[in-house]
Amino acid sequence: MFTGIVEELGEVTAVERLGDSARFRLRGPLVTDGARHGDSIAVNGVCLTVVETGEGEFTADVMAETLKRSSLGALAPGDRVNLERPTPVGGRLGGHVVQGHVDGVGTILDRAPAEHWEMVTVSLPAPLARYVVEKGSITVDGVSLTVVDAGDDRFTVSLIPTTLALTTLGVKSGGDTVNLEVDVIAKYVERLLGARAAGAPDAPGPGPEPVR
């Protein structure tokens, strides 16, 4: 599990295309400190598995489904990426519950700078609109953000100076794509309510008392 609090602004150092998959090499001295084969690191909001580490870099394989459902397929050497390690059990939940499972891709439609912050409007794929609500949480390129306004095909978020300075959202411009992950709690609630409306049986009650 992640929380959407980016730890490090990393860099893509190599991309190897392997048919319908790819292998990425990324630089991130902070997130690779102590990382081992099999560990997870979120890259622009996508949970990837570490294959190899060394000299402040790590490699990760990206399968076809991930390339299809996220913007990682467009990455090239030199691109900056948001990196986050998983939150340890008992760790501080600084943002919200983030799985690293991207639901869709949005496009930055507009940026409106203010004196100390910036309002950004992002397109919203129609199937995700029902999960995005005003003052709810959404993950944009791995960054936990609070929704300011939510519409049927777009939403807006406010970016504070720290977010602008320490994540890729500070340099993204109109037309750039971003990975979106909606609040997983909303999806589970919808699934449970839908099952009940369809007449699915309630969950079973507790089992028999243990023999003493």
N, CA, C and O of each residue as an XYZ file, in Angstrom:
848
protein
N       0.828     -1.190      0.000
C       0.000      0.000      0.000
C       0.867      1.246      0.000
O       1.930      1.274      0.621
N       0.407      2.286     -0.705
C       1.092      3.565     -0.739
C       0.145      4.626     -0.166
O      -1.012      4.340      0.141
N       0.654      5.848     -0.029
C      -0.201      6.914      0.503
C      -0.272      8.120     -0.416
O      -0.981      9.080     -0.113
N       0.445      8.094     -1.532
C       0.395      9.219     -2.451
C       1.264     10.396     -2.034
O       1.085     11.507     -2.533
N       2.206     10.163     -1.121
C       3.168     11.191     -0.729
C       4.490     10.869     -1.425
O       5.224      9.980     -0.993
N       4.787     11.584     -2.490
C       5.970     11.301     -3.301
C       7.233     11.531     -2.480
O       7.389     12.566     -1.832
N       8.132     10.549     -2.518
C       9.377     10.640     -1.751
C      10.527     11.238     -2.551
O      11.419     11.884     -2.002
N      10.485     11.010     -3.856
C      11.643     11.401     -4.651
C      11.224     11.623     -6.102
O      10.383     10.907     -6.645
N      11.835     12.636     -6.710
C      11.654     12.885     -8.130
C      12.781     12.164     -8.860
O      13.925     12.617     -8.871
N      12.435     11.032     -9.469
C      13.428     10.205    -10.125
C      13.531     10.493    -11.609
O      12.935     11.439    -12.124
N      14.305      9.649    -12.289
C      14.533      9.838    -13.724
C      14.616      8.495    -14.427
O      15.216      7.550    -13.913
N      14.009      8.416    -15.609
C      14.131      7.227    -16.446
C      15.501      7.273    -17.115
O      15.833      8.254    -17.780
N      16.300      6.216    -16.942
C      17.633      6.195    -17.553
C      17.706      5.272    -18.758
O      18.594      5.426    -19.597
N      16.788      4.314    -18.859
C      16.799      3.420    -20.025
C      15.433      2.753    -20.155
O      14.760      2.487    -19.158
N      15.034      2.488    -21.396
C      13.795      1.774    -21.690
C      14.096      0.712    -22.734
O      14.599      1.024    -23.813
N      13.790     -0.537    -22.419
C      13.987     -1.644    -23.354
C      12.620     -2.188    -23.747
O      11.897     -2.725    -22.907
N      12.267     -2.051    -25.022
C      10.980     -2.538    -25.510
C      11.080     -4.031    -25.784
O      11.999     -4.484    -26.467
N      10.128     -4.796    -25.247
C      10.156     -6.264    -25.350
C       8.830     -6.768    -25.900
O       8.098     -7.488    -25.222
N       8.529     -6.383    -27.137
C       7.260     -6.803    -27.725
C       6.104     -6.099    -27.050
O       5.976     -4.878    -27.144
N       5.250     -6.869    -26.360
C       4.098     -6.263    -25.699
C       4.398     -5.884    -24.250
O       3.477     -5.599    -23.485
N       5.673     -5.876    -23.865
C       6.065     -5.456    -22.528
C       7.303     -4.570    -22.646
O       7.780     -4.304    -23.750
N       7.817     -4.118    -21.511
C       9.003     -3.266    -21.520
C       9.738     -3.416    -20.195
O       9.153     -3.796    -19.181
N      11.028     -3.111    -20.223
C      11.817     -3.086    -19.003
C      12.378     -1.671    -18.842
O      13.027     -1.138    -19.742
N      12.115     -1.079    -17.680
C      12.552      0.277    -17.386
C      13.708      0.257    -16.393
O      13.745     -0.563    -15.475
N      14.633      1.159    -16.592
C      15.664      1.414    -15.592
C      15.479      2.850    -15.122
O      15.426      3.780    -15.926
N      15.382      3.014    -13.800
C      15.071      4.316    -13.234
C      16.055      4.672    -12.128
O      16.493      3.813    -11.362
N      16.387      5.939    -12.061
C      17.296      6.422    -11.026
C      16.487      7.004     -9.883
O      15.605      7.839    -10.085
N      16.809      6.539     -8.656
C      16.158      7.036     -7.449
C      16.958      6.609     -6.238
O      16.617      5.615     -5.597
N      18.023      7.339     -5.907
C      18.893      6.924     -4.800
C      18.168      6.740     -3.470
O      18.524      5.855     -2.691
N      17.167      7.556     -3.203
C      16.458      7.448     -1.930
C      15.622      6.176     -1.865
O      15.735      5.408     -0.910
N      14.784      5.950     -2.873
C      13.863      4.803     -2.820
C      14.574      3.477     -3.029
O      14.040      2.430     -2.663
N      15.778      3.502     -3.615
C      16.496      2.245     -3.804
C      17.394      1.907     -2.620
O      17.974      0.822     -2.579
N      17.516      2.805     -1.670
C      18.339      2.538     -0.489
C      17.708      1.404      0.314
O      16.659      1.593      0.930
N      18.317      0.262      0.313
C      17.786     -0.899      1.025
C      16.812     -1.728      0.217
O      16.342     -2.758      0.700
N      16.491     -1.309     -1.011
C      15.544     -2.061     -1.831
C      16.181     -3.349     -2.332
O      17.379     -3.403     -2.608
N      15.356     -4.384     -2.445
C      15.830     -5.685     -2.907
C      14.922     -6.216     -4.000
O      13.823     -5.707     -4.222
N      15.398     -7.243     -4.674
C      14.595     -7.916     -5.695
C      13.240     -8.325     -5.110
O      13.174     -8.932     -4.041
N      12.173     -7.990     -5.814
C      10.833     -8.350     -5.358
C      10.113     -7.263     -4.596
O       8.905     -7.361     -4.380
N      10.831     -6.217     -4.179
C      10.177     -5.102     -3.486
C       9.334     -4.299     -4.472
O       9.486     -4.418     -5.688
N       8.446     -3.481     -3.922
C       7.582     -2.636     -4.742
C       8.000     -1.176     -4.644
O       8.394     -0.702     -3.578
N       7.911     -0.473     -5.760
C       8.112      0.970     -5.812
C       7.072      1.532     -6.773
O       6.900      1.016     -7.877
N       6.383      2.582     -6.357
C       5.395      3.220     -7.220
C       6.097      4.222     -8.127
O       6.861      5.069     -7.665
N       5.824      4.110     -9.434
C       6.400      5.007    -10.434
C       5.250      5.747    -11.125
O       4.473      5.142    -11.864
N       5.147      7.041    -10.883
C       4.016      7.827    -11.394
C       2.683      7.176    -11.025
O       1.728      7.183    -11.802
N       2.650      6.621     -9.825
C       1.408      6.042     -9.336
C       1.174      4.597     -9.702
O       0.136      4.036     -9.349
N       2.117      3.973    -10.406
C       1.978      2.575    -10.817
C       2.897      1.718     -9.955
O       4.104      1.958     -9.902
N       2.338      0.732     -9.287
C       3.132     -0.158     -8.446
C       3.919     -1.120     -9.333
O       3.336     -1.935    -10.049
N       5.257     -1.018     -9.280
C       6.129     -1.887    -10.052
C       6.988     -2.718     -9.114
O       7.265     -2.316     -7.984
N       7.408     -3.887     -9.599
C       8.242     -4.794     -8.813
C       9.701     -4.632     -9.211
O      10.046     -4.664    -10.392
N      10.542     -4.461     -8.215
C      11.971     -4.294     -8.456
C      12.579     -5.605     -8.949
O      12.394     -6.657     -8.336
N      13.307     -5.529    -10.064
C      14.009     -6.696    -10.594
C      15.467     -6.675    -10.149
O      15.984     -7.666     -9.633
N      16.121     -5.539    -10.354
C      17.522     -5.395     -9.966
C      17.747     -3.998     -9.400
O      17.011     -3.065     -9.723
N      18.765     -3.858     -8.554
C      19.150     -2.547     -8.039
C      20.669     -2.409     -8.121
O      21.403     -3.396     -8.174
N      21.111     -1.159     -8.130
C      22.548     -0.918     -8.137
C      22.869      0.516     -8.468
O      22.298      1.078     -9.403
N      23.770      1.121     -7.722
C      24.238      2.479     -7.955
C      23.092      3.492     -8.011
O      23.059      4.380     -8.862
N      22.161      3.329     -7.080
C      21.054      4.280     -6.985
C      19.996      4.123     -8.049
O      19.153      5.008     -8.204
N      20.008      3.012     -8.799
C      19.026      2.764     -9.846
C      18.339      1.422     -9.620
O      18.837      0.572     -8.882
N      17.204      1.246    -10.259
C      16.515     -0.040    -10.213
C      15.852     -0.294    -11.555
O      15.539      0.637    -12.297
N      15.641     -1.581    -11.857
C      14.928     -1.963    -13.067
C      13.610     -2.608    -12.682
O      13.482     -3.213    -11.618
N      12.628     -2.467    -13.573
C      11.304     -3.038    -13.339
C      10.693     -3.421    -14.676
O      10.846     -2.703    -15.664
N      10.002     -4.550    -14.705
C       9.300     -4.994    -15.905
C       7.880     -4.451    -15.896
O       7.219     -4.430    -14.858
N       7.422     -4.016    -17.054
C       6.078     -3.453    -17.199
C       5.326     -4.281    -18.237
O       5.719     -4.324    -19.402
N       4.240     -4.941    -17.815
C       3.517     -5.841    -18.707
C       2.533     -5.061    -19.582
O       2.325     -3.863    -19.393
N       1.940     -5.764    -20.535
C       1.067     -5.141    -21.526
C      -0.114     -4.424    -20.883
O      -0.461     -3.319    -21.299
N      -0.735     -5.030    -19.880
C      -1.897     -4.416    -19.233
C      -1.533     -3.074    -18.622
O      -2.306     -2.120    -18.710
N      -0.355     -2.993    -18.001
C       0.078     -1.737    -17.400
C       0.357     -0.693    -18.469
O      -0.010      0.470    -18.303
N       0.997     -1.085    -19.560
C       1.270     -0.159    -20.647
C      -0.029      0.360    -21.270
O      -0.110      1.508    -21.707
N      -1.035     -0.507    -21.299
C      -2.319     -0.135    -21.888
C      -3.108      0.800    -20.985
O      -3.757      1.728    -21.467
N      -3.058      0.565    -19.685
C      -3.915      1.295    -18.753
C      -3.258      2.521    -18.117
O      -3.902      3.245    -17.358
N      -1.989      2.754    -18.422
C      -1.285      3.876    -17.808
C      -0.495      4.645    -18.861
O      -0.476      4.284    -20.038
N       0.151      5.705    -18.409
C       0.963      6.522    -19.324
C       2.427      6.083    -19.345
O       3.254      6.753    -19.964
N       2.765      4.979    -18.686
C       4.167      4.560    -18.625
C       4.734      4.220    -20.003
O       5.936      4.352    -20.234
N       3.875      3.786    -20.904
C       4.345      3.418    -22.231
C       4.940      4.574    -23.006
O       5.680      4.365    -23.967
N       4.623      5.786    -22.597
C       5.131      6.971    -23.303
C       6.440      7.479    -22.710
O       7.029      8.421    -23.239
N       6.905      6.867    -21.615
C       8.129      7.346    -20.977
C       9.347      7.060    -21.849
O       9.402      6.068    -22.576
N      10.323      7.966    -21.749
C      11.570      7.824    -22.499
C      12.724      8.233    -21.599
O      12.512      8.938    -20.612
N      13.933      7.808    -21.916
C      15.089      8.208    -21.113
C      15.158      9.727    -20.951
O      14.979     10.486    -21.904
N      15.423     10.139    -19.717
C      15.481     11.559    -19.408
C      14.218     12.096    -18.771
O      14.243     13.163    -18.158
N      13.095     11.365    -18.904
C      11.840     11.813    -18.286
C      11.922     11.702    -16.770
O      12.508     10.762    -16.235
N      11.322     12.680    -16.084
C      11.255     12.638    -14.631
C      10.006     11.882    -14.197
O       8.978     11.926    -14.873
N      10.100     11.187    -13.063
C       8.983     10.376    -12.558
C       8.865     10.531    -11.046
O       9.854     10.766    -10.351
N       7.643     10.396    -10.555
C       7.387     10.425     -9.117
C       7.609      9.028     -8.545
O       7.093      8.044     -9.076
N       8.382      8.943     -7.455
C       8.701      7.654     -6.848
C       8.251      7.621     -5.386
O       8.381      8.604     -4.656
N       7.723      6.473     -4.984
C       7.308      6.281     -3.591
C       7.466      4.821     -3.210
O       7.076      3.933     -3.967
N       8.040      4.567     -2.031
C       8.108      3.218     -1.495
C       6.806      2.888     -0.759
O       6.090      3.801     -0.348
N       6.488      1.599     -0.586
C       5.276      1.233      0.159
C       5.349      1.725      1.599
O       6.431      1.883      2.163
N       4.190      1.960      2.174
C       4.108      2.380      3.572
C       4.226      1.151      4.480
O       3.459      0.204      4.309
N       5.151      1.134      5.430
C       5.287     -0.021      6.322
C       4.102     -0.118      7.269
O       3.434      0.878      7.549
N       3.850     -1.311      7.753
C       2.782     -1.503      8.736
C       3.066     -0.620      9.953
O       4.156     -0.660     10.524
N       2.078      0.168     10.334
C       2.250      1.078     11.457
C       2.838      2.416     11.053
O       3.040      3.286     11.900
N       3.121      2.592      9.740
C       3.676      3.847      9.272
C       2.629      4.947      9.214
O       1.432      4.693      9.352
N       3.096      6.168      9.010
C       2.212      7.322      8.964
C       1.471      7.373      7.626
O       2.095      7.306      6.566
N       0.151      7.491      7.675
C      -0.676      7.593      6.474
C      -0.824      9.074      6.127
O      -1.772      9.731      6.556
N       0.124      9.589      5.347
C       0.152     11.014      5.084
C      -0.867     11.482      4.064
O      -1.324     12.622      4.140
N      -1.237     10.635      3.110
C      -2.196     11.020      2.088
C      -3.496     10.261      2.254
O      -4.280     10.558      3.155
N      -3.733      9.270      1.382
C      -4.880      8.378      1.542
C      -4.459      6.996      1.039
O      -3.347      6.835      0.536
N      -5.326      6.010      1.167
C      -4.984      4.641      0.767
C      -4.846      4.575     -0.756
O      -5.813      4.783     -1.490
N      -3.635      4.283     -1.211
C      -3.333      4.204     -2.639
C      -2.774      2.807     -2.930
O      -1.841      2.360     -2.264
N      -3.339      2.128     -3.914
C      -2.899      0.770     -4.234
C      -1.788      0.720     -5.267
O      -1.048     -0.262     -5.338
N      -1.664      1.770     -6.068
C      -0.723      1.712     -7.177
C      -1.299      0.979     -8.367
O      -0.560      0.521     -9.238
N      -2.633      0.863     -8.408
C      -3.343      0.204     -9.511
C      -4.095      1.288    -10.286
O      -5.182      1.701     -9.882
N      -3.528      1.737    -11.376
C      -4.093      2.850    -12.138
C      -5.429      2.461    -12.768
O      -5.562      1.394    -13.367
N      -6.415      3.349    -12.621
C      -7.752      3.099    -13.172
C      -7.922      3.661    -14.575
O      -8.757      3.178    -15.340
N      -7.144      4.669    -14.917
C      -7.275      5.285    -16.228
C      -6.292      6.428    -16.384
O      -5.539      6.756    -15.467
N      -6.314      7.021    -17.556
C      -5.405      8.121    -17.884
C      -6.208      9.376    -18.173
O      -7.193      9.340    -18.910
N      -5.782     10.485    -17.588
C      -6.396     11.776    -17.860
C      -5.423     12.680    -18.594
O      -4.245     12.356    -18.743
N      -5.929     13.812    -19.049
C      -5.106     14.796    -19.755
C      -5.245     16.148    -19.062
O      -6.349     16.560    -18.705
N      -4.133     16.826    -18.875
C      -4.190     18.161    -18.283
C      -4.824     19.112    -19.294
O      -4.323     19.281    -20.405
N      -5.935     19.729    -18.890
C      -6.675     20.613    -19.774
C      -6.327     22.081    -19.570
O      -6.355     22.870    -20.514
N      -5.996     22.444    -18.328
C      -5.750     23.857    -18.044
C      -4.951     23.998    -16.755
O      -5.077     23.187    -15.838
N      -4.129     25.040    -16.702
C      -3.398     25.410    -15.489
C      -3.656     26.885    -15.242
O      -3.491     27.715    -16.135
N      -4.070     27.208    -13.999
C      -4.355     28.592    -13.635
C      -3.483     28.973    -12.448
O      -3.846     28.689    -11.306
N      -2.332     29.614    -12.694
C      -1.420     29.973    -11.608
C      -1.993     31.078    -10.719
O      -2.675     31.987    -11.191
N      -1.700     30.977     -9.424
C      -2.002     32.036     -8.464
C      -0.681     32.461     -7.832
O       0.381     32.049     -8.299
N      -0.724     33.268     -6.792
C       0.512     33.771     -6.225
C       1.352     32.671     -5.592
O       2.568     32.633     -5.777
N       0.707     31.771     -4.841
C       1.466     30.733     -4.131
C       0.971     29.321     -4.423
O       1.441     28.366     -3.803
N       0.056     29.174     -5.331
C      -0.469     27.851     -5.635
C      -0.974     27.845     -7.074
O      -0.899     28.861     -7.765
N      -1.485     26.711     -7.522
C      -1.941     26.612     -8.902
C      -3.145     25.680     -8.992
O      -3.171     24.623     -8.361
N      -4.129     26.073     -9.772
C      -5.313     25.247    -10.001
C      -5.143     24.518    -11.327
O      -4.867     25.136    -12.355
N      -5.307     23.205    -11.294
C      -5.111     22.390    -12.489
C      -6.396     21.621    -12.794
O      -6.995     21.012    -11.907
N      -6.804     21.658    -14.049
C      -7.983     20.922    -14.504
C      -7.538     19.721    -15.322
O      -6.712     19.840    -16.227
N      -8.094     18.568    -14.993
C      -7.698     17.304    -15.632
C      -8.932     16.619    -16.199
O      -9.979     16.584    -15.552
N      -8.812     16.070    -17.413
C      -9.931     15.328    -17.989
C     -10.149     14.040    -17.205
O      -9.219     13.489    -16.616
N     -11.388     13.574    -17.207
C     -11.767     12.399    -16.417
C     -12.496     11.400    -17.301
O     -13.565     11.720    -17.820
N     -11.954     10.198    -17.490
C     -12.653      9.185    -18.286
C     -14.050      8.928    -17.710
O     -14.212      8.809    -16.496
N     -15.041      8.845    -18.575
C     -16.435      8.717    -18.141
C     -16.664      7.600    -17.121
O     -17.400      7.827    -16.161
N     -16.078      6.407    -17.271
C     -16.346      5.342    -16.291
C     -15.859      5.653    -14.879
O     -16.291      5.004    -13.926
N     -14.971      6.629    -14.725
C     -14.430      6.955    -13.403
C     -15.155      8.102    -12.723
O     -14.954      8.346    -11.533
N     -15.993      8.805    -13.464
C     -16.602     10.025    -12.931
C     -17.396      9.771    -11.653
O     -17.395     10.613    -10.754
N     -18.064      8.640    -11.555
C     -18.918      8.387    -10.393
C     -18.124      8.183     -9.107
O     -18.692      8.242     -8.017
N     -16.814      7.942     -9.221
C     -15.990      7.729     -8.034
C     -15.299      9.005     -7.548
O     -14.645      8.993     -6.505
N     -15.438     10.096     -8.288
C     -14.730     11.335     -7.961
C     -15.734     12.359     -7.448
O     -16.678     12.723     -8.149
N     -15.519     12.821     -6.214
C     -16.459     13.757     -5.596
C     -15.698     14.959     -5.037
O     -14.513     14.879     -4.716
N     -16.417     16.064     -4.934
C     -15.832     17.277     -4.373
C     -15.311     17.022     -2.966
O     -16.018     16.459     -2.130
N     -14.093     17.430     -2.708
C     -13.379     17.266     -1.442
C     -13.022     15.816     -1.134
O     -12.615     15.494     -0.018
N     -13.178     14.941     -2.132
C     -12.708     13.570     -1.986
C     -11.250     13.468     -2.392
O     -10.621     14.473     -2.722
N     -10.716     12.267     -2.367
C      -9.309     12.052     -2.702
C      -9.168     11.406     -4.071
O      -9.999     10.595     -4.479
N      -8.101     11.776     -4.774
C      -7.753     11.137     -6.050
C      -6.233     11.145     -6.168
O      -5.567     12.045     -5.655
N      -5.693     10.144     -6.843
C      -4.255     10.066     -7.059
C      -3.955     10.447     -8.500
O      -4.495      9.850     -9.432
N      -3.088     11.446     -8.682
C      -2.701     11.916    -10.016
C      -1.194     11.724    -10.165
O      -0.407     12.380     -9.483
N      -0.802     10.826    -11.058
C       0.608     10.488    -11.234
C       1.281     10.130     -9.909
O       2.441     10.469     -9.674
N       0.534      9.442     -9.056
C       1.081      8.984     -7.782
C       0.999      9.990     -6.660
O       1.476      9.718     -5.559
N       0.402     11.159     -6.909
C       0.305     12.205     -5.897
C      -1.109     12.237     -5.319
O      -2.081     12.386     -6.060
N      -1.223     12.099     -4.002
C      -2.520     12.169     -3.327
C      -2.998     13.621     -3.301
O      -2.325     14.492     -2.752
N      -4.167     13.874     -3.900
C      -4.692     15.232     -3.993
C      -6.151     15.266     -3.580
O      -6.856     14.259     -3.656
N      -6.598     16.438     -3.142
C      -7.996     16.658     -2.787
C      -8.715     17.299     -3.965
O      -8.240     18.286     -4.527
N      -9.855     16.741     -4.334
C     -10.638     17.258     -5.458
C     -11.306     18.570     -5.048
O     -11.980     18.638     -4.021
N     -11.114     19.602     -5.855
C     -11.767     20.890     -5.602
C     -13.159     20.887     -6.212
O     -14.142     21.155     -5.521
N     -13.247     20.586     -7.500
C     -14.532     20.475     -8.206
C     -14.519     19.197     -9.022
O     -13.479     18.781     -9.532
N     -15.683     18.577     -9.141
C     -15.800     17.334     -9.908
C     -16.954     17.461    -10.893
O     -18.062     17.845    -10.518
N     -16.687     17.137    -12.151
C     -17.722     17.145    -13.171
C     -17.835     15.785    -13.820
O     -17.228     14.817    -13.361
N     -18.619     15.709    -14.897
C     -18.818     14.430    -15.580
C     -17.617     14.024    -16.409
O     -17.412     12.837    -16.665
N     -16.813     15.000    -16.834
C     -15.697     14.664    -17.705
C     -14.390     15.339    -17.299
O     -13.412     15.297    -18.045
N     -14.368     15.968    -16.108
C     -13.154     16.644    -15.650
C     -13.222     16.908    -14.153
O     -14.287     16.826    -13.541
N     -12.073     17.224    -13.575
C     -12.025     17.626    -12.176
C     -10.879     18.612    -12.009
O      -9.999     18.701    -12.866
N     -10.891     19.344    -10.915
C      -9.819     20.293    -10.642
C      -9.181     19.980     -9.292
O      -9.828     19.470     -8.378
N      -7.896     20.300     -9.196
C      -7.142     20.136     -7.957
C      -6.274     21.374     -7.765
O      -5.899     22.036     -8.732
N      -5.961     21.679     -6.512
C      -5.054     22.779     -6.196
C      -3.698     22.212     -5.816
O      -3.615     21.272     -5.026
N      -2.644     22.773     -6.367
C      -1.294     22.304     -6.089
C      -0.555     23.340     -5.255
O      -0.419     24.499     -5.647
N      -0.080     22.894     -4.095
C       0.663     23.781     -3.205
C       2.113     23.879     -3.690
O       2.528     23.069     -4.518
N       2.893     24.846     -3.199
C       4.278     24.996     -3.649
C       5.117     23.729     -3.510
O       5.932     23.438     -4.385
N       4.936     22.973     -2.436
C       5.713     21.744     -2.254
C       5.432     20.747     -3.375
O       6.360     20.140     -3.909
N       4.178     20.577     -3.730
C       3.810     19.664     -4.813
C       4.376     20.141     -6.140
O       4.851     19.337     -6.943
N       4.326     21.436     -6.371
C       4.851     21.991     -7.615
C       6.361     21.797     -7.716
O       6.893     21.570     -8.802
N       7.046     21.889     -6.579
C       8.506     21.825     -6.587
C       9.053     20.398     -6.570
O      10.121     20.139     -7.124
N       8.327     19.469     -5.936
C       8.894     18.147     -5.668
C       8.255     17.008     -6.444
O       8.591     15.848     -6.207
N       7.335     17.305     -7.371
C       6.722     16.255     -8.191
C       6.674     16.692     -9.648
O       6.911     17.856     -9.969
N       6.367     15.751    -10.516
C       6.276     16.052    -11.945
C       5.106     16.964    -12.262
O       5.068     17.552    -13.343
N       4.149     17.101    -11.352
C       2.994     17.956    -11.623
C       3.401     19.421    -11.728
O       2.648     20.239    -12.258
N       4.576     19.754    -11.231
C       5.044     21.122    -11.339
C       5.483     21.502    -12.740
O       5.542     22.685    -13.078
N       5.792     20.499    -13.563
C       6.293     20.790    -14.911
C       5.384     20.257    -16.013
O       5.645     20.504    -17.191
N       4.339     19.543    -15.666
C       3.406     19.068    -16.675
C       2.668     20.261    -17.280
O       2.381     21.238    -16.588
N       2.366     20.173    -18.562
C       1.671     21.265    -19.240
C       0.409     20.756    -19.928
O       0.142     19.554    -19.949
N      -0.356     21.676    -20.485
C      -1.590     21.300    -21.163
C      -1.349     20.267    -22.249
O      -0.434     20.416    -23.059
N      -2.163     19.219    -22.271
C      -2.022     18.145    -23.241
C      -1.236     16.957    -22.728
O      -1.289     15.879    -23.319
N      -0.496     17.138    -21.623
C       0.245     16.022    -21.035
C      -0.718     15.053    -20.353
O      -1.744     15.464    -19.810
N      -0.382     13.771    -20.384
C      -1.220     12.763    -19.755
C      -0.747     12.460    -18.343
O       0.431     12.612    -18.021
N      -1.692     12.026    -17.499
C      -1.391     11.677    -16.102
C      -2.163     10.419    -15.734
O      -3.264     10.182    -16.232
N      -1.571      9.617    -14.855
C      -2.229      8.410    -14.366
C      -3.201      8.758    -13.246
O      -2.893      9.571    -12.375
N      -4.368      8.141    -13.277
C      -5.402      8.408    -12.285
C      -5.762      7.126    -11.534
O      -5.963      6.074    -12.141
N      -5.839      7.228    -10.221
C      -6.367      6.149     -9.389
C      -7.408      6.748     -8.458
O      -7.097      7.620     -7.647
N      -8.639      6.279     -8.574
C      -9.705      6.791     -7.722
C      -9.662      6.101     -6.365
O      -8.933      5.127     -6.173
N     -10.442      6.610     -5.441
C     -10.459      6.077     -4.077
C     -11.014      4.650     -4.092
O     -12.164      4.436     -4.475
N     -10.206      3.683     -3.680
C     -10.613      2.284     -3.731
C     -11.823      2.018     -2.848
O     -12.599      1.109     -3.140
N     -12.004      2.782     -1.782
C     -13.154      2.583     -0.899
C     -14.454      2.797     -1.657
O     -15.428      2.073     -1.451
N     -14.466      3.796     -2.534
C     -15.675      4.069     -3.320
C     -16.022      2.893     -4.213
O     -17.200      2.580     -4.390
N     -15.018      2.236     -4.781
C     -15.282      1.107     -5.666
C     -15.837     -0.088     -4.897
O     -16.734     -0.778     -5.381
N     -15.308     -0.332     -3.702
C     -15.811     -1.447     -2.897
C     -17.237     -1.190     -2.425
O     -18.066     -2.099     -2.420
N     -17.522      0.056     -2.027
C     -18.878      0.390     -1.597
C     -19.856      0.172     -2.744
O     -20.929     -0.395     -2.540
N     -19.504      0.612     -3.939
C     -20.382      0.420     -5.098
C     -20.627     -1.064     -5.349
O     -21.754     -1.478     -5.618
N     -19.577     -1.850     -5.259
C     -19.706     -3.294     -5.515
C     -20.628     -3.955     -4.493
O     -21.473     -4.775     -4.853
N     -20.465     -3.599     -3.226
C     -21.281     -4.199     -2.175
C     -22.739     -3.777     -2.286
O     -23.636     -4.608     -2.143
N     -22.981     -2.509     -2.537
C     -24.357     -2.026     -2.668
C     -25.020     -2.607     -3.909
O     -26.212     -2.911     -3.901
N     -24.225     -2.762     -4.993
C     -24.779     -3.350     -6.204
C     -25.177     -4.794     -5.998
O     -26.211     -5.229     -6.506
N     -24.371     -5.548     -5.256
C     -24.687     -6.949     -4.987
C     -25.947     -7.068     -4.151
O     -26.772     -7.951     -4.385
N     -26.098     -6.174     -3.166
C     -27.296     -6.229     -2.330
C     -28.541     -5.871     -3.133
O     -29.591     -6.490     -2.966
N     -28.422     -4.860     -4.014
C     -29.563     -4.456     -4.826
C     -29.990     -5.575     -5.776
O     -31.164     -5.698     -6.122
N     -29.009     -6.390     -6.193
C     -29.308     -7.490     -7.101
C     -29.842     -8.718     -6.377
O     -30.158     -9.724     -7.012
N     -29.944     -8.644     -5.044
C     -30.501     -9.751     -4.282
C     -29.508    -10.779     -3.839
O     -29.887    -11.897     -3.491
N     -28.226    -10.426     -3.841
C     -27.217    -11.377     -3.379
C     -27.403    -11.632     -1.895
O     -27.767    -10.715     -1.160
N     -27.167    -12.839     -1.439
C     -27.332    -13.139     -0.012
C     -26.342    -12.362      0.833
O     -25.236    -12.047      0.395
N     -26.758    -12.061      2.045
C     -25.862    -11.373      2.969
C     -24.681    -12.261      3.310
O     -24.729    -13.479      3.134
N     -23.631    -11.641      3.796
C     -22.459    -12.392      4.198
C     -22.824    -13.367      5.322
O     -23.670    -13.051      6.159
N     -22.204    -14.534      5.347
C     -22.524    -15.508      6.396
C     -22.170    -14.984      7.772
O     -21.254    -14.177      7.929
N     -22.900    -15.447      8.757
C     -22.652    -15.025     10.121
C     -21.489    -15.797     10.725
O     -20.846    -16.587     10.034
N     -21.216    -15.584     11.981
C     -20.102    -16.284     12.617
C     -20.321    -17.775     12.669
O     -21.462    -18.233     12.718
N     -19.253    -18.535     12.661
C     -19.336    -19.983     12.685
C     -19.693    -20.499     14.070
O     -19.942    -19.712     14.983
N     -19.718    -21.813     14.229
C     -20.078    -22.408     15.530
C     -19.049    -22.089     16.600
O     -17.892    -21.795     16.301
N     -19.484    -22.151     17.842
C     -18.570    -21.918     18.955
C     -17.490    -22.995     18.959
O     -17.782    -24.168     18.726
N     -16.248    -22.604     19.222
C     -15.186    -23.618     19.252
C     -15.388    -24.598     20.404
O     -15.959    -24.250     21.437
N     -14.911    -25.831     20.213
C     -15.020    -26.841     21.265
C     -13.989    -26.512     22.341
O     -12.828    -26.240     22.036
N     -14.417    -26.539     23.592
C     -13.524    -26.246     24.705
C     -13.291    -27.515     25.511
O     -12.561    -27.492     26.502
